[in-house]
Amino acid sequence: MPVFRELTPNRRPDRKECKHYRSYRKTLREDFNNRCGYCDDSDRLRIRSFTIDHFVPQNPKDFTHNIPANDYYNLVYTCNYCNASKKNKWPTKNAEEHNNGREGFIDPTEESYTELFKRSDAGKIIPDNDDLANYILAELKLWLPIHEKMWKWERLITLEEKIKAKLELVKDQKLKDVLKEKHYQIMLGLNEIRENIFVENE
């Protein structure tokens, strides 16, 4: 069974303070490996739909805290699907308590977040047999088909790049021409899949 994600994001410890949290976008994107901290979708296909989430909500409805909006260590680089799903949810009502073991969240820069989930062979995010993992899956809607599709898309792109690299090593020109035509057909198929992803998730 595939792992949930290959890399755990890591916020840099020496980040200078910015006046506005959106100013951290470039740094966050690098620290989160160009991926959503929650679902691990790559921003390669839809970077414009990625945003910044306040891990502890900035404006919770039923409790208060003193974490400033521009606190870099409370920010998560995230896709709009996860950000819209998480909103101002914070069931513990305490900024110091991220979860109670059954409900709540785990900062995605923690290795324990990575360990909450696996992937099916088709890329579907599967929670560990754990109340907290199931809570996070449900509240962030990690079951949405877009996440499985993005996982598949990324692997197809990686495969296409490997084929292209191998193609450059072929010396026989006739064979190379045949393989280039096959590669072109693969690219057409990938473009069609890409268009379908956007159409089905608008």
N, C-alpha and C positions, 0 to 999 in steps of 0.2 A: 504494500500500500504506500503510495507516495507521501512524502512529508508535506505538512501544511505550507511551510516556507523554508527556503534555503538559508536566508540570512535574517538575523534579528536586528532591527534598527537600533541605532545608538546615538543619542544626542551628544554633541561634542561638549566637553566640560568647560571650554574657554570662550564660549560665545559672548561677544560684547552685547550689551543691552541696546535694543532698538526702541524708539518711542512708540511705534505701532506694531502690533503682532504680525500684520501682513508683510512687514519688512523682512521677516524671517523666512519667507517662502522658499527662496533659493537654497538657503542653508538646510532647512527642513527637508527639502526634496533630496538633497545629497545624503543627509543623515538617515533618511528612511529608504535609501536605495532606489529612489524613483518609484516607490510603491506606497499604496495605502497601508497605513499602520495596522488597520483592523482586518481587512480581507486579503491583503497582499497582492491585489490587482496592480499590474504595471500601468504607469501613466503613458506608456509609449503610444498607445492607440488613441487616448482621449485626455491629453494633458490639460486641456482647457476646463475639463469638468472636475479637476482636483482642487481641493481647497484646504483650509486649516481648521481643525477642531480644537476646542478647549477641552482637554481631558476631563478635568473637574469643570463642569459647566460655568460659563462666565455669569450667567443670569439665572440661577436656579429659582424655581417657583416657591419652594417651601423651606429654604434655609439660606443662610448667608455665610460668606467667607471673605478672607482678605487677600486672595490670590489676584495679583494685578493681571489685566488683560494681556499685557505684553511679557508675561513670565514665560520665557522660552521653554522651560522644563515642564510646562503644563500644556504644550502645544503638540498636536499630532498632524502629520501630513496625511490627508485622507481623501478618498474619492467622495463624490457628492452623494452616492447611494448610502454609504456608511454614516456620513455626516448628517444627512437628513433623517436617518433612522435613529441615531443616538440622541439628537436634539439636546434637551436639558435633563435627560434621565440621570438620576443619581439616587438610588433607593436608600442608601445608608443615611442620607441627610447630614453627612459629616464629611467635610473635605479631607480630613485626615484618614478616614476609613474608606478605602476604595471598594471593598466588598465585605460581606459577612460570611463568605464561604458558600453561599447559596445564590445570592443576588448581588449585583453590582458589576464592577469592571476591574480589569487588570491593565495597567499601563502597557501598551504594546511594545515598549522598549525592554520589557522584562522577558527573560527566557521562559518564565513560567507561562506567559501568554502563548508563545510558540507551541508549548507542550499541550495546550488545551485541545488542539485540533489535528486531524489528519486529512488526507484527500482520498477520495475514491479513485479508481483507475481512470475515471472519466473527468476527474478534477473537482467533483463536488466536495464542499467543505463538510467534514463530519466531526461532530463534537466528541470529546472523550466521554466516557460514561460517568459524568460528573454534573452535579446540579448547576455549578457556576458556568461550566462550558455550555450547557444547554441554554442557560439564561442569556449569555452573551450572544450565542448563535441566533436566538429568537429576537432579542432586542435590537441587534444590529442588522437583522435580516440577512445573515450570511448565507442563507439557503437560496437567495435569489439566483435565478439561472444565469444572470450576467456574470457572476463570479466564476462559474464553471466554464462559461464561454470564453472569458478572458484568459483563463488558465490554458485552455486548449489552443487559443489563438497564439499565445506566446510560444508554446511548444512547436507549433507549425512554422512560425517565423524562424525560430532557432534551427529547425530542420532545413528550412529553405536556405538559410545562410550557410549551413554546412555543405549542402549540395552545390551551391554557387562556388564555394571555396575549392571543393573537389574538382569541379568542372574546369577551373583554371589550370589544373595540373594535367589535364588530358592533352596528349601530343597529337594523336591521330585527328586530322582536321575533319574527315568525314564523320567519325564517331562524335566529335565535338559538336558538329552542326546538328546531329540527331539529338544529342543530349540538351543542347541549347533550346531546341524546340520543345522538348519535354519540360524543361525548366520554365519556359514561357507559359506553358499550359498550367503549371503549378501556380505561377504568379497570378494568372487569371482566376484560378480557383480561390486563392487567398483573398484577392480583392472582392470576390463575390461574398465570401464568408464575412469579411470586414463590413461590407455594406449591410448584410443581414443583421449583424450585431447591432448596428446603429438603428436600423429601421425597427427592430423588435423591441428596442429599449428606449425609444423616444417618448 
